């Protein structure tokens, strides 16, 4: 394994190129995976600035970014509910929401929305390209890909099932929903029903964009599926040509990807204020009904993550890997704690590689390949979270989804897991892309921005646990026995 800094390191970026070789049946398979470069987050930059305070100067203690976001969430919700109880439908409260808090929140959201298309296109192409030529992946690579798709599918199905049973978005009264939509409509557009279901070959035909540029310009009005398919086709094509021919395109896309992540990082610095404004607008209009729905949404996501981790993974470990789930999770404790605290599968990867080899006995040749690839592509927790979030917001804003619409949500959640950025707030643009596909205004994402960081920390734990579970399954299928 080779690891080092990229040429952009001097500008505050770090990259981790990794190369793995697998020998099977006398043939040598080679895979090169570059963990996406990540700009320093606000928390990291704060720590660097404090460290450089100089001799004799006591570093200032700064609150972490997620603490500020939670504080903004609490203040906005508390003031909004208080204003709703004290003033009700008073014209002064309506004027405050319409002319101050809604525009302030929308400025924050637009900083994220404006990079949705470059993020989706660059991330999906790079994600597929990292797989390498499917003809050269070999047995281990194909098993990894199959496991990734299977586990992601199960996770989304769990999430969609829970969302239909618990129905966290159903608690809002019609009067509250009408008032909320009236206020949001001034800046978000009206909530519209999803388009009528298509039948026959028209579904397949519409997946292929006749004009990709036109599809991108209309992506936030419902053309996002075509954009994703376009990126997927380009990614597959890149894997099938000579590396030297594809390298300039990949380097350019990597640069686009990095710039987009930096923009998202800058936007998330404004998150405490944007979250406070957005939640004040919702709670001042809808009152306690909105907080109740938000609470049920969090419970639904956490329950789904717990079921996938401790039921799906446990069944795989017990009946396929033939390994004790209790022992597996206890030896993985350090990895899970690191994932929860950093909210980044990429940042957790060094710990994951060490624990998988030393504590579980997964061979380095298999663990290095599967875990490195999984840190980018195997996003079980993110796929589950996106499925629940889209159904919650659709129900909250009164958009009825048919079975066909929910199948679309499932498929797109699995696909968008490939393009999820490993930074705080990186999944928000992709959730936005799913929303517009089913007829919900993309600015509805403002409902869940405040609690996104907490859920991000939790789903990252599931993501990295899924990576190690997949590595254990592949190792077992290759005849390796894990440490007792």
Helices and strands as residue ranges (DSSP letters): G 9-11, E 13-24, E 27-39, H 42-51, H 65-87, H 91-96, I 97-101, H 102-113, H 116-129, G 134-136, H 138-166, G 168-171, H 174-188, H 201-207, H 212-217, G 219-221, H 224-239, H 243-269, H 271-286, H 288-307, I 308-312, H 313-316, I 317-321, H 325-331, H 333-342, H 345-358, H 364-377, H 380-396, H 403-416, G 417-419, H 428-437, G 442-447, H 449-477
